Amino acid sequence: MEEAEALDDVKHQLVQELLDLKEPAGSWKGASGESCSKAAGGNEDEPPAAAPTTKKRLNDLLQNRRAHHLAGQAQAAVPKRVQADAELTKFLKEDVLDAASCEPLMWWHDNQRRYPLMAKLAQKYMCICATSTSSERMFSTAGNSATPERSCLKPHKVNMLVFLAWNLPN
């Protein structure tokens, strides 16, 4: 009984966070701005695929614009809460993927059209560094700067010393 209530609470919090997202899911970019394939280890030396050289007619451009406009209207007609609930339900019914054979960034890149809100949420959380190495190094540098012999240093001075230790070349 408690597990079901906890699961419902987590689902409610997730839907609330999906509703709080500001911008719609656009192109999938990593935290530093590179595309998903490069972030997932794609080859940066490969030239981008050549754009087709066929000329577009005005009618083709207008049809694409109309189709995009109609899709936007259909999506706007559905309230965001209903869309978030539907996406979450659909996502939870997905088959579980083998973590060893699947790249999560590539999966979200491939499925961002199916789950636009969930993809944006995944983008928000997948950019978080999974290790605490950099923060531990920073604390170590601060510990080396604020020794017992230098215990009278003001916090501002310790901050400046740590900044200099990190940013000056060795």
C-alpha positions in Angstrom: 0.0 0.0 0.0 2.8 2.4 1.0 4.7 1.6 -2.2 1.7 2.4 -4.4 1.2 5.7 -2.6 4.9 6.5 -3.0 4.8 5.7 -6.7 1.7 7.9 -7.2 3.5 10.7 -5.3 6.6 10.4 -7.6 4.4 10.4 -10.7 2.6 13.5 -9.5 5.9 15.3 -8.8 7.2 14.2 -12.2 4.1 15.5 -14.0 4.3 18.8 -12.0 7.9 19.2 -13.1 6.9 18.5 -16.7 4.3 21.2 -16.4 6.9 23.7 -15.0 9.1 23.3 -18.1 9.3 26.6 -19.9 10.5 26.0 -23.4 9.4 23.2 -25.8 11.8 20.4 -26.7 13.8 21.6 -29.7 17.0 20.1 -31.1 18.8 17.9 -28.7 22.0 19.6 -27.5 24.3 18.6 -24.8 25.3 20.9 -21.9 28.2 22.4 -23.9 26.1 22.8 -27.0 27.4 19.9 -29.1 25.0 17.6 -30.8 24.0 14.4 -29.2 26.0 12.2 -31.5 29.2 14.1 -30.7 28.4 14.0 -27.0 27.8 10.3 -27.2 31.1 9.7 -28.8 30.3 10.3 -32.5 33.1 11.1 -34.9 33.7 14.8 -35.2 36.0 14.4 -38.2 33.2 13.1 -40.4 31.8 15.8 -42.7 28.2 16.6 -42.2 25.8 15.0 -44.6 25.5 17.1 -47.8 22.3 19.0 -48.2 20.2 18.0 -51.2 20.8 20.3 -54.1 17.3 20.1 -55.5 15.5 23.3 -55.8 12.4 23.8 -53.6 9.3 25.2 -55.2 7.2 27.8 -53.4 4.4 25.3 -53.1 6.6 22.8 -51.3 7.7 25.4 -48.8 4.1 26.5 -48.2 3.0 22.9 -47.7 5.7 22.3 -45.1 4.8 25.5 -43.3 1.1 24.6 -43.3 1.8 21.1 -42.0 4.0 22.6 -39.2 1.4 25.1 -38.3 -1.4 22.5 -38.2 0.8 20.2 -36.0 1.4 23.2 -33.7 -2.3 23.9 -33.4 -3.1 20.2 -32.7 -0.5 20.2 -29.9 -1.7 23.5 -28.5 -5.3 22.2 -28.4 -4.2 19.5 -25.9 -3.8 20.9 -22.4 -0.2 20.6 -21.1 -1.3 18.5 -18.1 -3.0 16.0 -20.3 0.0 15.8 -22.6 2.3 15.4 -19.6 0.2 12.6 -18.2 -0.1 10.9 -21.6 3.7 11.1 -22.2 4.5 9.7 -18.7 2.0 6.8 -19.1 3.4 6.0 -22.6 7.0 6.2 -21.4 6.3 3.9 -18.4 4.8 1.3 -20.7 8.0 1.2 -22.8 10.1 -1.9 -22.7 13.1 -1.6 -20.4 16.3 -1.2 -22.4 19.6 -3.0 -21.7 21.9 -0.4 -20.3 25.0 -2.1 -21.7 23.8 -2.0 -25.3 21.9 1.3 -25.4 23.3 4.9 -25.2 20.8 7.0 -23.2 21.7 10.2 -25.1 21.1 8.6 -28.4 17.9 7.0 -27.2 16.5 10.4 -26.1 17.7 12.0 -29.4 15.9 9.3 -31.4 12.7 9.5 -29.3 12.4 13.3 -28.6 9.5 13.6 -31.0 7.6 10.9 -29.2 8.2 12.3 -25.8 8.9 16.1 -26.2 8.3 17.1 -22.6 10.1 14.0 -21.2 13.0 14.6 -23.5 13.4 18.2 -22.2 13.3 16.9 -18.7 15.9 14.2 -19.5 18.1 16.9 -21.1 17.8 18.9 -17.9 19.0 16.0 -15.6 21.4 14.1 -17.9 23.7 17.1 -18.0 24.5 16.7 -14.3 28.0 15.4 -13.7 27.8 11.9 -12.2 31.0 12.3 -10.1 32.0 14.6 -7.3 35.7 14.6 -8.3 35.9 18.3 -9.2 34.2 19.4 -6.0 36.6 17.1 -4.0 39.6 18.6 -5.7 38.3 22.1 -4.9 37.9 21.2 -1.2 41.4 19.7 -1.2 42.8 23.0 -2.6 40.9 25.0 0.0 42.2 22.7 2.7 45.8 23.2 1.5 45.3 27.0 1.5 43.6 27.3 4.9 46.1 25.4 7.1 46.1 25.7 10.9 49.0 28.1 10.5 46.8 30.3 8.4 43.7 30.0 10.5 43.3 33.8 10.8 42.6 34.2 7.1 39.2 35.8 6.3 36.9 33.7 4.0 37.2 36.2 1.2 41.0 35.8 1.2 40.7 32.0 1.2 38.3 32.3 -1.7 40.9 34.4 -3.6 43.7 31.9 -2.8 41.7 29.0 -4.0 40.7 30.9 -7.2 44.4 31.7 -7.8 45.5 28.1 -7.1 42.9 26.8 -9.7 43.5 29.4 -12.4 47.3 30.1 -12.3 49.4 27.8 -14.4 51.6 25.4 -12.4 
